[in-house]
Structure formats: structure tokens, C-alpha cells
Amino acid sequence: MVPAKAYDVALLDLDGVVYTGQKAVPHASDALARAREMGMALAYVTNNASRTPEAVAAHLTEIGVPADPSDVVTSAQAAARLVAERFPAGSPVLAVGGEGLVAALRERGLVPVSSAQDGPVAVVQGFAPTVDWALLAEASYAVGSGLPWFASNLDLTIPTERGIAPGNGALVGVVRAATGAEPVAAGKPELPLHRESMLRTGAKRPLVVGDRLDTDIEGAVNGGVDSLLVMTGVTDVPRLLAAPRGLRPTYVAADLRALLTELPRPTRAEAPNGAWSCGAWRAHVDNGRLSLEGEGDPCNALRAASAAVWAAADAHVAVDLEHAAKAVNTATG
């Protein structure tokens, strides 16, 4: 199965999949261009609500991944749709965020305001570095008065060039602490952003492509669609092997070149020990310890090992995950 031929749209996460900071992930630009040539549409789906689709598309184009604003789908757009489905055009909405959130609300015909005294019908919160105490206080006053509260996403942290910083989920926590209320979340892994992506792309058989189990892959599972985890971002071998049901990808690959080639899936032998095979690699769990042997593509080793560990875990076998990760790393060099 070649993903670029089998799926009509790739719903791509950005950071850790297409780029890292200001640079494209190795092989991403060429792989995406080739996938598009093979007939696969590309949509860049992000939980980041701070930037407009125009800004995201410009950044992608600058790093060698040509994109149009219509190719970008943000959690701010998903949150704005949730509000627009409840309130008529022209309704004032307290926007606790930046340019990306304001633009998304205006796209839906809503009127962004900055104070609880401006008569908002709802509060929408999305990350922006400019969100300060005064704006969080306005959100708290509005939410505390009983207004509906929406959040673009609940990611607690965001990666920056200097390290990990508080994300929208942390700022949502400030308003939650002040009010005791809970927002309706739009971003991954919740369904509104998935629905927004499907509506904007017209996808019939999409493939979610991401680097995070708890947003990208969980979101795909929640949406009932297939997913591809690429190992170019935050997920490492131990995290993948430890993934519970609901956070397991359909496919695993090293990077986006996997969109262009046959993508194997592990199969299980009936005998002698129910070992899982992928390519020339075989893996099975015996007394909680992973055995892995074979040769060839290291990703096939990881695929076989993951399948064996997950099957054992589902059968309530206590797997030594530290040993399993070491076995994979040793086998794949």
C-alpha cells in the first residue's frame, strides 16, 4: 500500500513533521512535492492558534514547502466554527488570543472584542505570546458570569528555540482556576479540528500524519481514520512501545518519504509462538521480555516490535518496556 495513492488527503501536523523551528525536516519538502504529484492533496493541520493561515503558508513556502493559505487548517478556525454554529453573524465574542484567533472569528462573521464589558456572547481562548494578566482577567470575568467558553486547544506546553514554554492549556488553567469552569476544546485530539479539516479539504479517505501520540494519533483514532506516525518529532521508541489503545498509529515510519513507497504492516504467525513479522524482522514477547531478530529496514524492526509489545499488553502481560526499548535500539543500531 502506497499512502500517496491509497489516501486522497494527508492531514499533516507541522512541528516535528514538516518543520522544526525555522527549518524543514529532512526529506519533507521533496516527499510532499512528490506526494502531491502522485495525486495526494496536502492539508497542514495545526493546534497553533496564534498565526493566521497566511502566515503559516508563508513560513512553509520560505522553507521550501510551497503552500497556499487554503492548505492550512488551524484550531482557531475550528473554535470559531463552534461559536458560529451557536450564535449569529455579527455577535461580539471575547477573543483571548492573537491575530490567528481574531482572523478566524472574523472569517465566520463574528466580531472580536477585548473586554467582558463589550457585551460578548461567548469567550474564545487561543494561545498568543501577547496574552497578559489583563486579558486573562477579562476572560475570567466573562466566564465567571456564565458565558460559554471555548478553547482552541489544551496543550499545556509549546516548544520554543529556548526550550519548553507554557502553552494554551496552561493559560486556560488560569481562567479555570479563577472560575471553576471548563471550556469546550476544539483542537487535537478533540473532534472539532478533525471535522474542520474534513470540511475544508473535502477528504473522503484521509491519512493523519503526525509525530505525537497524544494529539495527532489520538485525534485520528477519535475521528475513526488511519494515521501515520513519523519518528522525526517528539515520539521516541519507549513512548511508542508504551502506547495504550487509542494512541496507537496505523503505520509507523522514519519520515515523510513513507508517503511514496509501499508501507508494510506487521503480520502475526499462527505458530510456533505467535511471533509478529514485518519484512525480514520477527518479534515476540515471552515472559514479559521482547525477543527481536532479523535484518534489513530498521523501521520494520520497530513495526514488528511494537505489534508484539502491544499484543502482549492487550493480553494483560506485564511487558518489560525498558528491556523492549533496548532490544529495538540494539537491533536497529
Backbone torsions as a table, in degrees:
resi	resn	phi	psi	omega
1	MET	NA	120.7	176.6
2	VAL	-99.3	114.2	-173.8
3	PRO	-54.7	-40.9	-177.5
4	ALA	-63.7	-19.6	177.6
5	LYS	-100.0	-28.4	-174.5
6	ALA	-87.3	-22.9	-177.6
7	TYR	-119.3	142.9	-176.3
8	ASP	-83.6	-28.7	-178.3
9	VAL	-138.6	135.4	169.7
10	ALA	-97.3	120.6	176.6
11	LEU	-95.3	96.5	-167.6
12	LEU	-96.8	127.8	165.7
13	ASP	-69.2	163.4	-175.7
14	LEU	-103.5	-72.7	-174.1
15	ASP	-66.0	123.4	-178.8
16	GLY	91.2	-9.5	179.6
17	VAL	-117.1	-54.7	-179.8
18	VAL	-99.1	-40.7	178.2
19	TYR	-142.1	162.5	170.2
20	THR	-128.4	108.9	-175.2
21	GLY	65.1	-121.3	-177.0
22	GLN	-98.4	8.1	-176.8
23	LYS	-123.8	143.7	175.3
24	ALA	-69.4	143.5	172.9
25	VAL	-62.0	139.2	178.8
26	PRO	-50.1	134.5	177.9
27	HIS	76.4	-7.7	-174.3
28	ALA	-64.1	-47.7	-175.4
29	SER	-60.3	-50.4	-178.7
30	ASP	-65.2	-41.4	-178.3
31	ALA	-64.2	-42.5	-179.3
32	LEU	-68.7	-38.7	177.7
33	ALA	-62.9	-41.5	-179.8
34	ARG	-68.3	-40.0	178.4
35	ALA	-61.3	-40.4	178.1
36	ARG	-64.3	-41.2	177.9
37	GLU	-61.6	-29.8	-179.3
38	MET	-82.8	0.7	174.9
39	GLY	104.1	2.6	-179.4
40	MET	-88.6	125.9	174.0
41	ALA	-77.4	150.3	-177.0
42	LEU	-120.7	131.0	174.8
43	ALA	-129.5	133.3	-177.9
44	TYR	-101.6	109.6	-169.3
45	VAL	-110.8	118.7	-173.0
46	THR	-131.3	142.3	172.6
47	ASN	-76.2	-13.3	-178.2
48	ASN	-70.0	116.0	-178.1
49	ALA	-99.5	1.2	-172.6
50	SER	-81.2	-27.7	-176.4
51	ARG	-107.0	149.9	175.8
52	THR	-76.9	159.9	174.0
53	PRO	-56.4	-34.5	178.4
54	GLU	-62.5	-42.4	-179.7
55	ALA	-67.9	-41.0	178.9
56	VAL	-64.3	-45.6	-179.8
57	ALA	-62.5	-38.9	178.6
58	ALA	-64.5	-41.0	177.7
59	HIS	-62.9	-45.7	178.8
60	LEU	-59.4	-45.1	-178.7
61	THR	-63.2	-39.0	-180.0
62	GLU	-62.9	-32.4	-177.9
63	ILE	-95.4	11.8	173.6
64	GLY	94.5	16.9	177.0
65	VAL	-120.9	83.9	-175.3
66	PRO	-55.3	131.1	-178.5
67	ALA	-149.2	150.4	175.1
68	ASP	-104.7	150.6	177.1
69	PRO	-52.3	-31.3	179.5
70	SER	-69.6	-12.8	177.8
71	ASP	-83.2	-8.9	-173.2
72	VAL	-104.4	133.3	176.6
73	VAL	-126.0	125.5	-176.3
74	THR	-116.2	159.0	176.9
75	SER	-66.0	-25.7	175.5
76	ALA	-64.0	-39.9	177.5
77	GLN	-64.8	-39.6	178.7
78	ALA	-65.9	-40.4	179.0
79	ALA	-66.8	-40.6	179.7
80	ALA	-62.9	-37.5	177.4
81	ARG	-64.2	-39.8	178.4
82	LEU	-58.4	-41.6	179.3
83	VAL	-69.0	-44.6	-177.2
84	ALA	-63.7	-25.4	178.0
85	GLU	-75.4	-16.0	-179.2
86	ARG	-105.9	-24.7	-174.6
87	PHE	-131.7	147.5	-176.5
88	PRO	-73.1	161.1	175.1
89	ALA	-56.3	144.3	-178.1
90	GLY	91.9	-6.5	180.0
91	SER	-71.2	136.6	175.5
92	PRO	-76.7	137.9	-178.1
93	VAL	-132.8	129.1	177.9
94	LEU	-72.8	113.8	-177.0
95	ALA	-98.8	109.9	179.0
96	VAL	-103.5	83.7	-175.0
97	GLY	175.7	-157.8	-175.7
98	GLY	-115.3	-155.3	-173.3
99	GLU	-60.8	-38.2	-179.1
100	GLY	-62.1	-40.7	-180.0
101	LEU	-70.7	-43.9	179.5
102	VAL	-59.7	-45.2	-179.6
103	ALA	-63.8	-38.7	-179.5
104	ALA	-65.7	-40.1	178.3
105	LEU	-65.5	-43.2	179.5
106	ARG	-65.1	-34.4	177.3
107	GLU	-58.4	-31.6	-179.5
108	ARG	-91.1	6.4	178.2
109	GLY	81.6	11.6	178.9
110	LEU	-91.2	160.4	-175.4
111	VAL	-112.5	107.4	178.8
112	PRO	-67.9	135.3	174.0
113	VAL	-128.9	167.4	-172.8
114	SER	-120.9	7.6	-179.8
115	SER	-140.5	147.1	175.5
116	ALA	-67.2	-15.2	179.1
117	GLN	-86.5	-0.2	179.9
118	ASP	-90.1	9.8	176.7
119	GLY	73.0	36.8	-179.2
120	PRO	-67.1	151.8	176.1
121	VAL	-94.1	-14.4	-178.3
122	ALA	-160.4	167.0	176.5
123	VAL	-119.7	132.3	174.8
124	VAL	-124.7	128.0	-175.3
125	GLN	-119.5	126.7	177.1
126	GLY	-142.1	147.6	-173.8
127	PHE	-62.3	141.2	166.6
128	ALA	-158.7	141.9	-179.8
129	PRO	-61.3	-18.4	-177.4
130	THR	-87.0	-6.0	179.4
131	VAL	-66.0	122.3	-176.0
132	ASP	-121.6	-176.1	-177.5
133	TRP	-59.4	-40.9	-176.3
134	ALA	-61.3	-42.6	-179.5
135	LEU	-72.0	-37.1	175.9
136	LEU	-64.7	-35.0	176.6
137	ALA	-65.6	-42.6	177.1
138	GLU	-59.7	-42.1	177.4
139	ALA	-61.5	-41.7	-179.4
140	SER	-64.4	-41.0	178.4
141	TYR	-61.9	-44.4	-176.5
142	ALA	-69.6	-46.0	179.7
143	VAL	-65.9	-40.6	179.4
144	GLY	-62.8	-23.6	178.6
145	SER	-82.3	-4.4	176.6
146	GLY	105.6	5.8	-179.2
147	LEU	-70.1	147.3	174.5
148	PRO	-59.6	143.9	-173.5
149	TRP	-128.3	125.2	179.6
150	PHE	-122.0	144.7	177.7
151	ALA	-124.8	137.3	179.1
152	SER	-61.6	-38.6	177.7
153	ASN	-166.4	169.5	-177.7
154	LEU	-119.5	25.0	178.3
155	ASP	-63.6	122.4	-176.7
156	LEU	-71.3	-29.8	-176.3
157	THR	-132.4	161.7	171.7
158	ILE	-133.8	144.7	176.1
159	PRO	-81.0	138.9	174.1
160	THR	-129.8	171.4	-179.7
161	GLU	-65.5	-20.1	179.7
162	ARG	-97.7	-5.1	-179.2
163	GLY	136.3	-157.9	-177.5
164	ILE	-91.1	132.4	-178.8
165	ALA	-125.8	163.1	178.8
166	PRO	-61.7	137.3	178.4
167	GLY	-103.4	-168.4	-177.4
168	ASN	-62.4	-34.5	179.3
169	GLY	-61.2	-34.7	177.7
170	ALA	-68.4	-39.9	178.3
171	LEU	-70.7	-35.8	173.1
172	VAL	-59.6	-36.9	179.9
173	GLY	-61.1	-29.9	177.6
174	VAL	-65.3	-47.5	179.9
175	VAL	-68.0	-37.6	177.4
176	ARG	-61.2	-44.0	-179.6
177	ALA	-63.7	-33.7	-178.1
178	ALA	-78.5	-25.9	-171.2
179	THR	-118.3	-24.3	-173.6
180	GLY	76.6	5.1	-179.0
181	ALA	-89.2	169.7	179.3
182	GLU	-132.4	129.1	-177.9
183	PRO	-81.3	162.4	167.2
184	VAL	-86.2	121.4	-176.1
185	ALA	-93.7	139.7	-177.9
186	ALA	-102.9	-30.3	-171.4
187	GLY	-81.1	176.1	177.8
188	LYS	-57.1	139.0	8.7
189	PRO	-93.5	12.6	-179.9
190	GLU	-73.6	163.4	-172.0
191	LEU	-75.5	-27.7	-176.0
192	PRO	-55.3	-41.7	179.8
193	LEU	-68.9	-35.7	175.7
194	HIS	-62.9	-44.0	179.3
195	ARG	-63.4	-42.0	178.3
196	GLU	-59.2	-41.5	179.7
197	SER	-64.6	-42.2	179.9
198	MET	-65.7	-42.1	-179.3
199	LEU	-65.7	-41.8	-176.1
200	ARG	-75.6	-28.0	-178.2
201	THR	-99.0	-18.9	-174.4
202	GLY	67.7	25.5	-176.4
203	ALA	-62.5	138.1	174.3
204	LYS	-104.5	-38.9	177.2
205	ARG	-137.2	81.4	-176.8
206	PRO	-83.1	159.1	172.0
207	LEU	-123.3	118.5	175.9
208	VAL	-80.5	129.0	-179.0
209	VAL	-120.8	121.3	-177.4
210	GLY	-153.1	177.1	179.4
211	ASP	-119.0	-2.8	-177.7
212	ARG	-116.3	135.0	178.6
213	LEU	-75.0	-38.1	-170.9
214	ASP	-88.4	2.0	173.0
215	THR	-128.0	-63.7	-175.8
216	ASP	-64.4	-55.3	-174.5
217	ILE	-71.8	-42.5	177.5
218	GLU	-62.3	-38.0	177.1
219	GLY	-63.1	-39.7	177.5
220	ALA	-64.5	-43.6	178.1
221	VAL	-60.9	-44.8	179.0
222	ASN	-61.3	-33.8	-179.9
223	GLY	-85.7	-5.0	178.1
224	GLY	71.4	31.9	179.9
225	VAL	-124.9	164.0	-179.3
226	ASP	-73.8	158.0	-177.5
227	SER	-140.8	153.4	175.7
228	LEU	-125.4	120.5	174.2
229	LEU	-94.7	124.3	174.2
230	VAL	-103.7	141.9	-173.2
231	MET	-92.8	40.4	-179.4
232	THR	-106.5	2.6	-176.2
233	GLY	-126.0	-129.1	-169.2
234	VAL	-83.6	-21.4	-175.9
235	THR	-82.3	126.2	176.5
236	ASP	-111.4	-178.8	-176.1
237	VAL	-60.0	-48.9	179.9
238	PRO	-58.2	-41.4	179.7
239	ARG	-65.1	-40.5	-179.5
240	LEU	-64.2	-46.2	-178.7
241	LEU	-64.0	-30.2	-177.5
242	ALA	-87.0	0.2	-174.6
243	ALA	-61.7	127.2	176.0
244	PRO	-81.4	171.6	173.0
245	ARG	-54.9	141.2	-178.3
246	GLY	96.4	-15.9	179.1
247	LEU	-125.2	18.8	-177.3
248	ARG	-102.2	129.6	-179.8
249	PRO	-74.8	155.5	173.2
250	THR	-68.7	-41.0	-179.0
251	TYR	-131.1	154.6	174.7
252	VAL	-130.0	137.2	179.5
253	ALA	-150.1	164.5	-179.1
254	ALA	-69.9	-43.0	-176.0
255	ASP	-160.6	-170.0	-173.1
256	LEU	-71.4	-9.4	174.7
257	ARG	-62.2	-17.9	178.6
258	ALA	-63.1	-20.2	178.3
259	LEU	-66.1	-19.9	-168.8
260	LEU	-102.7	-9.7	-173.0
261	THR	-127.6	168.7	175.3
262	GLU	-57.5	128.4	-176.6
263	LEU	-112.1	103.3	-174.7
264	PRO	-75.8	154.6	172.8
265	ARG	-123.0	144.4	-177.8
266	PRO	-63.6	149.0	174.3
267	THR	-124.3	154.3	-176.2
268	ARG	-110.4	133.1	177.6
269	ALA	-81.0	148.6	177.6
270	GLU	-74.5	-32.9	-176.0
271	ALA	-149.7	160.1	1.9
272	PRO	-86.0	-18.1	-174.1
273	ASN	-133.5	17.4	179.6
274	GLY	66.6	31.3	-178.2
275	ALA	-65.7	149.8	176.6
276	TRP	-97.1	135.7	-178.7
277	SER	-121.9	144.2	172.3
278	CYS	-149.2	114.8	-172.3
279	GLY	61.1	-130.6	-179.6
280	ALA	-94.5	13.4	-179.4
281	TRP	-105.2	143.1	176.5
282	ARG	-129.1	139.6	-178.1
283	ALA	-140.9	139.6	171.4
284	HIS	-151.6	159.0	-180.0
285	VAL	-110.9	125.2	179.7
286	ASP	-127.8	121.7	-177.9
287	ASN	53.1	39.3	175.2
288	GLY	81.8	3.0	-178.0
289	ARG	-119.3	134.7	-177.7
290	LEU	-80.2	132.7	171.1
291	SER	-112.9	129.0	-175.3
292	LEU	-137.3	126.1	179.6
293	GLU	-146.9	153.3	178.7
294	GLY	147.4	-158.7	-179.3
295	GLU	-158.9	169.9	177.4
296	GLY	97.5	-151.1	-173.2
297	ASP	-51.2	118.3	179.6
298	PRO	-59.1	-30.4	179.4
299	CYS	-65.6	-31.9	176.5
300	ASN	-65.5	-34.5	175.6
301	ALA	-63.3	-44.5	179.5
302	LEU	-65.1	-39.9	179.0
303	ARG	-63.4	-45.6	179.8
304	ALA	-64.7	-44.2	-179.1
305	ALA	-63.2	-43.4	179.8
306	SER	-61.0	-45.3	-179.4
307	ALA	-61.0	-41.8	-179.1
308	ALA	-66.6	-43.9	-178.9
309	VAL	-67.0	-43.1	-179.7
310	TRP	-64.6	-40.8	179.2
311	ALA	-63.2	-41.1	178.5
312	ALA	-65.0	-43.7	179.5
313	ALA	-62.2	-39.4	179.2
314	ASP	-67.8	-24.3	176.9
315	ALA	-90.2	13.4	176.7
316	HIS	65.5	32.4	173.2
317	VAL	-92.3	130.5	178.3
318	ALA	-78.3	105.2	-176.4
319	VAL	-90.7	135.4	174.2
320	ASP	-77.3	93.1	-173.4
321	LEU	-69.8	-31.9	177.6
322	GLU	-64.9	-43.8	177.1
323	HIS	-64.7	-40.5	-178.8
324	ALA	-62.9	-44.0	179.1
325	ALA	-63.1	-40.6	177.8
326	LYS	-64.1	-37.7	179.4
327	ALA	-63.9	-41.7	178.4
328	VAL	-65.2	-47.0	-178.3
329	ASN	-64.2	-36.1	177.0
330	THR	-68.3	-42.5	-177.0
331	ALA	-68.9	-32.5	-175.4
332	THR	-97.9	-2.3	177.7
333	GLY	74.4	NA	NA
